[in-house]
Amino acid sequence: MDIIKLAKQEEERLISYRRYLHENPELSGVEYNTLRFIKEKLDELGISYIEVKDGGILATIDSRKPGKTVLLRADMDALPINEDLYNGEGYLKPCVSKTPNVQHACGHDAHTAILLVVAKILKENTEAFCGKVVLCFEQGEEANGNVFYLLKYFEANDLHFDSCFGLHVGGFVLAEPGAIIIKPGQFMAGMRSFRVTLKGLGGHGSRPDLANSPIDCFCSINQAIAELRMKKIDPFEPMTYSLGFVNAGTKTNIIPASLEFGGSIRYYDAKNAGDKFWNEIKNVIEHTAAMYQCDVEYGEVIIPGYPVINNVECADIAFDAIAELFDDVGTATPQLGTESFSYYQQSIPGVFIVLSTQNTQKGITAGNHTAKFDVDEAILYKGVCCHIAYALAFLNGDQTINFTPNPMSVDEIIKDCGRTI
């Protein structure tokens, strides 16, 4: 099976799918038109599927020959960003969002388009593999919660997969255009995000002595937290901390009664880095608030939980299969971005890779989650090749996979991540 030839033959279809999805983005959990589009294309191909309410679509391609089952996953939601007409270096993009303040700024349009083309090629070449391929189109990856509906469906229907594979486009790592990054073991981080409200006593700028400013309290908290990283966490333990927003006040001469701030922690070791640092942060917040006579309220603490830990054997299969097609396959240091793919890996051995779709010569240099983000469409066919190469190598191979699944139920995992569905 000439994977590259088949992928290149479908390149026009691939780009047209990507452009349609890019021009019609939808936010997490409300991807109704995107779901319709996916189902329409699967119907055209004669591929059976089920829609998991609020979770996404699961489509099955059965070779009718006994064998293993592999899950290939793509996500489909966009971000609340107003897209820039120009890319990172000021070149006009080939297509832009038609929906104000909604943009595919993380490449999920490309992920979905890639998997739809993978579906077509595999459906037309079932003789090339044994077993089954399940195509998973996941809703709400950016909201990082809709995946639980899929996991609950797997559990309720006793669905088991022998491996899973996922791919992300963009520029997470410094790599040449078209480079493919496959990293065994730790690859992407777990995350805890938080929101905190400080409540003091509002007043007028002419008499600050009669007020109790939560801004003063926050300034002390912020300074103290900045010092925690090196004082409380092993400096050799990968972890980052950052604030994403601070909101307080409306006028220069009014002391506000409350202040809200929020941020995130990224880590690989939840116990010795993520949990430990969060407990230290809470300790600082509460003691400082008491000193400034402010009350503290915590908003939803979101833990998209687990880091992406690539199964070593699955990563080796992916590396060998994809390196047979392309020369620019390599590895990288662990990344501190997060991915809901990590939840599949709790019960399924699998591998998550990155396809570099930046291109300096075309001005495509902006990072993911930015208004100028774009992908080099000429590289996307490689994503199709990666999915197919892994699926065929895994399904047709007899490699031993060493894997110990997370013993918790899905409900226990959801609770462990601080979420509810």
N, C-alpha and C positions, 0 to 999 in steps of 0.2 A: 504493500500500500504506500503510494508516494504521497506522504502527508503534506509536504510543502506544495507540491503541484496542485493537490485538491484544494488547499487553503487559498492559494493564489487565484485559482479559478473562481472562487467565491468572494474575492476581494471587493468587487463592486457592490455586491449584496451586503457585505459586512459594513462597508462605509455608509451605505444608504441607511441601514438599520441604526447605526450609531448616530448619524445626523438627525434622523427623525426623533430618536429618543432625547438627543441633546436639545433639540428645539422645543421639546414638549416635556420638560422635567416636572416631577411631582415630589412633594416632601414625604418624609417618613410616615408610613401607615396610611397614606391616602393615594397610593400609586394606582388609581383605578384605570386610567387610560393605558398606563404601562402594562398592567396585568392583561387588559384587553388585547393589546398589541402582541404580547407573548403568546397568549392562547390562540390568537388568530394565526400566527406563524406556525405553531405546533399543529393546529388543525390542518393547515395546508400540507404539512409534511406527513400527516397520518400518524402522529405520535400521541399515544394516550397519556393523559395527565390527570392529576387531581389538584384542586385548589384548597389549600389549608387556610381557613379564615384567619385573616390578619397576619398570616405567616408567609404566604407566597405560593409558589407552584412547584409541584414535583412531577416531572415527566420521566417516563421509563422507555428505554430502548432495549429490547430483549433479543439476544442473538439466537434464542431457541436452542442454544447448546449449553449444557451444564457448565457451571463455573461460579466465579465469585461475583460480587456486586461492588461497584465503585460509585461514589457520589461525587459529581462535579458541581461546584457551587459558583453562583454569581449573585451579586446584589444589584438593586435597581433604584434606590431612592436618591434624591438630590438634596441640596443644602439651601438654607435661607440666605442666599447671597445674590446681590444684583450684579449680573455678569458684565464685565468690561468687553467692549467690542474688539479690543486689541489684546494680543497675547503679551507675554513678559517683555519682549523687546520692541513692542509697538507695531507688529504686523497685524493686519486685519485677519480675524479668525475665519475659517471656512464656513462656520455656522455658529449661531448664538441662540440663547434661550429666547423664546417668544413670551415667556411668562415673567413679569416683573418680580424681582426679588427672589427668584428661584433659579438655581443653576446647578448643573451637573459639574460641580467643582472638584469632584474626587474621582471621576472616571467610571462611575457605575453604569453610565450609558454604554461605555466601551465594553465593560464586563458582560452586560446583558447581550449586546450585539454579538460578541465573541461566542458566548455559549449557544446562542440561537444558530449560528453558523456551524458550530461543533455538532449540534443536534442534526442538522441536515446531512452533514458528511457521514456521521456514524449511522444514521438511519439508512443511508444508501449503500453502506458497506458493512452490514452486520456479519458478513462472512469473515471479516478480518479479526473478529474477537470472539471469545467465549464469555458466557455469563451475561450480566446486565450492567447497563449504565443508567444511573438515575441523575437527571439534570435538576438541580435545585436552584430556583430563582427566589431569592430571599428578600422579603420586604423589610423596611425599617432598620437597616444596618446602622445608619447614623444615629438613630434614636437608641440603638443598642438594647432592644428588648423584644422585638418581633420574632427573633430567632427562637425564643422560648416556645412560641406556638408550634413551630416546626418540631422542636425537641419533644414537646408533649405529644405531638402526633406520632412521632417515631415510637415513643414509649407505649402509647395507648394501643397502637396497631402492631406492636412487636416487630418493628422493622429493624433489620440489622444490616450494616454495611461493613465490608471488609477493608475499605480504605476511603479516604476523602481527599479531594484536591481543590485548591483555590488559587486564584491569581489576582494580583493588583497592578494596575498601571500607574504611571506617574513618575515622580522623582524622589522617592523616599531615600534613595542612596545615591551617592555620587557615582554615576556610571555612564558609559557611552550610550548614544542612542541605540535602542534595540537590544541592549545587554539584558541578560536574564540572570536573576539572582536567586540562587537556591542555597539556603543555609540550614544545615542540620541543627537540631537542638533549639536553643533560645533564639527567637527571631523577632517577635514583636511583643510589646509590654502589656501588662495588666494596668488598669487605671482605676483610681477612685476620684470622683469629682464631688464637690461640695458647695453648699450655699449657706451663708451665715448672716443673720441679722443682729445688729447691735442696737439696743433701744436705750436712749438716754433721756434728756429733757430739753426740748427746744426752747429758743429764746431769741432775743434781739441782740444784734451786734454791739449796741451801745452798753449792754449790761451782761457780758459773758459770765460774770460771777453769779448771775441768777439762773443760768442755764447749765446743762451738763452735756457737753458735745460728744456724740459718738465718734466724731471725726478724730478728736484727740485720742480716744480709746483705740481706734483702729490704727492710728499712726504708731502707737506703742506696740500693738499686736504685730503689725507688719514688720517692724524692726526686729522683734524677738524671733519671729518665725524664720526670718532670713538667716539667722544665726544657727538655727537648729540643724540644718543639713549636715554640717561638718562636726557638730558637737554630739549628735545623737545617733547618726547612721554611719555604718562602716563605709569609709570613703571608696572602697573597692566594690561596693554593691551598687549596680546600676540603678539610679533613681533620679527623677527630676521633679521639681515642684514649681508651679507658677500660678499667679493670679490672672484671671481672665476678665474680671470686671469689678469696679467699685462704684456704687451709686449712693449719692447723698446730696440733699439740698437742692434749692432752685434759685436762690438769690444771694447776692453778696453780703447782705446785711441781716440775713436770717440764719440762725443756728438751727440745723435740722434736729428733729427728735429721733431719727433713726438712720442707720446706714446699713447697706447690704453689700456683701462682697462674696466672691466665689472663685474657685480655682480647681486645680487638679494635681494629682500625684501619679507619676508613672513609675512602674517598678517591675521586677521579675520575681522577687521573693515577697509574697504578700505578708507573711508573718514578720520577718525581720527587717523589712523596709516599709512596705505600704501601710500595714496596720500599726506598726511601731511609730512611724512618723505621724500618722493621723492622730494617734493617742497623744503624742507630744504637742501637736497643734492644738488639740482640744484643751489640753492642760494650760497652755499659754493663753488661749482665748478666755477661758473661764476665770483664771486667776487675775488676768489683766482687767477683764470686765468688772470683777468684784472690786478691784482697786479703784476703778473709775466710776463705780456705782452705776454700771450699765447692766441691763438684762441681755441674755443671749437666747436666740432661737435658731435652731438648725433646720434648714430646708431639706429636701430629699437628697440623701447621700447616694449617688449613683456609682456602682462598681461594675463596669463592664468586664470586670473580674479577672479572668485568667489570661496569662500571657500566651502567645502562640508559641508552642513548643513543637517543632517539627520532628516527627518520628524519624530516627536515623535511617532505618532501612527504606522507608518511603522516600526520604530525601535522596538516598543513593539511587533508587529506581528512577526518580525524576531526573536526576543529574545525568545518569548514563543514557536515558532515552532521549532527552532533549539535546544533549551534547552530540548525539549522532546526527542531529539536524543542523545545528548551529555551532559556530566556533566561539561566539561571545557568551559563554555560560560560565558564571563564576559564583563566588560567595561574597559575604560582606559581614561586617560587625553587626551585632544585634541592634535593632531599631526600637525606638521608644514610642512609636505610634501604636495604636491599639486596633484590634480587629475582632469582630464577633465570630470569625472562623474558629477562634479558640474554643468556643463552646462545642462545636462538632468534635473537636479533638479530645474532649473529655471522655467520649465513648467510642470514638473511631480513630484508628491510627491514620495519620495523614500528613500532608505537606502543603504549605502555603508559600508561594513564590512571588517575586516582583519582576515585572517587565518594564524596563525603562523606556518611557515614551516621550522624554524630553529630547529636544534637538536645537542646539544653539544656533546652527546655521539658518533655521527657520524661525528663530525667535521664540521657540517654545521652551521657556526656562522657568516660568512661574511655578511655585509649589502648589501642592494639593490644598484645597480649602481656601483658595484665594480667587478673587474676581477675574484675574488674568489667566487662570489655569487653562491649559489646553493640552491636547495630545497630538502626537505626530501620527496621523492616520495610516501612513505608509508602513508603520511598524505593527499595527494591530493584528495582521495575519499571523504574526508569530505567536500571539496569544492563543489563536485557534490551534496552531501546531502543538503548543505546550500541553493543552488539555488532552488532545487526541493521543499524543505520544505517551503521556503518563497512563491514560486509560488502557491503551493497548499493551503497554509494557507490564502493567500490574495484572490485568485480567489474563493475559497469555503466559505470564511467568509463574514460577513456582517458588518464589523467594519466601523465606521465613521472616515473619514480622514479629518482633518482640514488642509487646504492648500490654500495659496494665491499665484497664479503664478506671475512671473515677467511680468508686463504689456507690456514690450518692445517687438518689433518685433525682429526676428533673426538678421536682418541687424543692428538694433539699439544696440543689445547685442554685435555684432561683433565690432561695432564702439566704444562702451563703453569699450571694452577690448583692444582697440588699434590695432586691426587686420584687415586685408583685405583678401578676398578670391576671 
